Amino acid sequence: MTERRVPSRRTFLGQSLLGLGGLTASAEGQSSPPGSPARPLSVVCVGAHPDDPETGCGGTLATYAERGHRTSIVYLTSGERGIPGKSLDEAAAIRTKEAEEACRILGARPVFAGQIDGATELSGPRTAQFTALLEAEKPDVVFAQWPIDTHPDHQVASRLVLRAWLGAARRFALYFFEVDTGHQSLGFAPTVYVDVGGQSERKRSALLAHRSQHGDEIHRQHVQVMEAFRGREAGVAVAQAFSSLAHRGLPEAALRRFDPGGPAA
């Protein structure tokens, strides 16, 4: 495959993330086979609270959905402690509706894992429950929060995904996303960038759906700034960044599995 240089010296790939041909750039300059998957993919994003997945992965999820893939967002909690002055049940009801609206905008199906904001667990039973929930999605691609994070719930959400991945009979491609890097995500090291310039309005609308969390403020003060910064790294206007977990040839082996034509000559 012929590489095309961009101003930042990043290399655009035919397909770096599964099913997103021509949309991604790699920090490592690897080449991947072109073409689209042989079937629609199941793409899952897991976040600790409503608005975490939308912040770090919203544009990428919208792009997958736009291309006909099945997308879902798994919220580990319902953000029960996220609205001062509201009881846990009241806050959960409000934030669940906000998450459902954000998912509608992004073209994703919401799934709630049932843990409690501020009291998430990595116990054996909780791990088994979460693993069963994730396996029910039959994921091809999973996005999880970066594990080195100042928020305990973010750490738990990430580690639950990793445990499910390690024990999976059918391995999925695993990517980690950032949330409020420098304040929450720490030491985030991108390996893959996705150009999300075509999803700007949808991403913003999804965050605005989280009215109780001041979604517009999050978008202006964090998301816009970070995506512009990642865009400069990747040589595009705006981008979302991910760190891929390479193991046994993933994700490249999976790309070949979904591309009947195989790698380009």
N, C-alpha and C positions, 0 to 999 in steps of 0.2 A: 504494500500500500504506500502511495506517495504521501509524504508528510508535507503539510503546509505550515510555514512559519507565521507566527503572529507577532505583533510588536513587542510583546513581553517575553518572547522567545519560548513561550509555552507551545506545545504541539497539540493541534486538534486531532481527534481520533474519529474514525468511522463509527466506532461504538465502544465506549469505555464503560458506561453504565448499561446494564442489560436493557435492550429495547429502545435506547435513545440514540439511534444512529445520527452522527453528525452534530450532536449537541454538546459534546463534552470535551474537556481538555485535561491532560494529565500532567502532573508536576514531574513525572519521571520520564516523559518522552517515549513511552512504550507505544507500540502499534497493536491494533486489535482488528479482528475480521469485520468487514462491513456487512450491511444488510440488516433486515429486520428479523425478529424472532419468528419461529414457525407457528406460534400460537400466542394468544394474549397472555401476558404475564400476570401473576399475582404479586402486587407490590404492597408492602406493609411498612408503615412508619410507626414506631413506638415512642411515646413521650410520657413523662411523669405527670404532667398537668395539661389541661386544655390551654392552648396557645404555644406550648413548647414545639410540637411538630410543625405548626404553621410558621413559627419564627425561623426555624432552621432548615425546613424542607418543603415549605409550601409551594414554591414555584416549580420545584422538581416534580412533586406529586401531581400538580396541575398539568404538567407536560405529559407525564405518563397517562393520565386520564384522557387527555386530549387525543392521544395516539391510540386509544382503544384498549388500554390495559386496565385491569381491575385493581383499584387502589383502595386501601383501607387505612384508617388511623386508629391505633390502639392507645387509649388513654389509661395509664396505670391507675390514676385517681380521677376524681371529678372536681378537684380543686376546692375541696371543702373548706379549707382555711384561708381562702384567697379573697374573701370579702369582709372587711372589718364591720362589726356590728350585726352580722348575720349568723344564725346558727349553722352548724355543719350541714344539716338537711336543706336549709334555705339556700345556702351558697351552692350546694351541689346541684339543686334544681335549676338555679340560674345559669350556672356554668355549663351544665349539660346541654341546655337549650342553645347556648352560645356556640358550643363545640359542634352541635348538630348543624347549625347554620353555616359555620365555617367549612365543615365537610361538604355541605351541599354546594357551596361556592367553588370548592376545589375539585369536586367530582369524586369525592372519597366517601367510603362507608364508615361511620363511627362505631367503634367497639370500646366498651368500658370494662376494664379488668377488675374493678370492685375494691381496690385498696383505698386507704384513707390518706388524704393529703397530710403530710407531716408525720405519718406513722407507718410508712411503707416497710415491708418485711422481705427478707431473703430466706425465710425458713424453708424447710423441706416441703411442707404442704403448699406454701405459696409458690415455690418454684414449680412444683408439679402442676398446680392450677394454671399458672401462666404458660407453661410449656404446652399444655393441652389446648389452651386458647389459641396460642400462636400456630400450633400444628394444624388446627382446624381451618386456618386461612390458606393452607397449602402454599406457603410463600416461595417465590422464586428470588425475590429481592427484599431485604429488610434493611430499613434505616433505623438506627438506634442512637441515643444520645451518647456523646463522648463521655467515657467513664471517669476521667479526671476532672472533677467538678466540685465546686464548693457547696452545692445543694445536695443533701443526703438522698432526697427522693430521685434526683437525676442519676445519682450513683446506682441506686437500687434498680431503676428502670433499665439502665445499661447492662448491669450484671445479670439481670434476669434473661435478657436477650442472649447474652453470651453463653449462659448456662444452657439455654434451649438450643443454641447453635451447636455447642459441643456435643450434646446428646442426640442430635437429630439424625435419624436414619437417612434422611434425604437432605443433604446440605443445601442451604440457600446462600446466595451472595450477600455479604454483610458489609454495610457501610455505616460509619459514625458521622453524625452531624453536630455542629456547634450551636450553642445558645449563649448569647451575651459573653463572648470570648473576652477574657481578661478580668471579668468579674465573677462569672460562673464557670464556664468551660476554661480550663487552664492547660497550657502546653499543647493546644490543638495543632496538629500537623497535617495539613491537607495533602492528599495524593491525587484527587480527582476534582475537577470543577465542572459545573453545569451552567451553561449560558441560560439565564432565566429572563432575559430582556423582554421576551414576548409575553410574559406572565405578570407584568408589573401591576396592572389594575386588579387582577384576580387575587394576587398575593395580598395587596393592600386591603381589599374588601374582606378577605378571610380574617385578617387581623382585626379589622374594624368590628367584626362580628363579636369580638370579645370585649364588649362595652364595659363590663365590670372591671376589666384589667387595663383600661385606657389603651386600647389597641392602637389608636392613632399615634399616641405618644411613643409606644414601643416601636412602631414602624418608622417614625421620623428620627428618633434618637438612637436607635440601634440597628434595625434591619436595613434601612437605606444606607447607612454609613458602612456597615459590614459588607453588604453586597457590592457596593461601589469599590471597596478595598479589594475584595476577592476578584472583582472584575478586572481591576488593574493588574492583579497577579496573573490572571488568565488571558489578558489581552482583549477583553470585551467590555461592554458598558457595565453590566451587572452580572454577578455569578453567585451561585451557592457552592460551598466547598464541602468536601467529604474526605474522610480517611477510610480507605478500604482495608479490610482484613484479608490478607492473602494467605491461603492455606490450601495445599493440595491442588494448586493450579487455579483456584478461584480468584477473580471471577472469569478469567480468560477461558478456562475449560468449559464453564457454563455457557459462555458466549458461543463457543463452537457447538455445544449441544443444541442450542436453540437456532443455529444457523445451518440449515441443511446443505447450503452450498459450500460451507467450510471457509477457511481463510482465503483472502484474495491472493492471487498469484503475485 
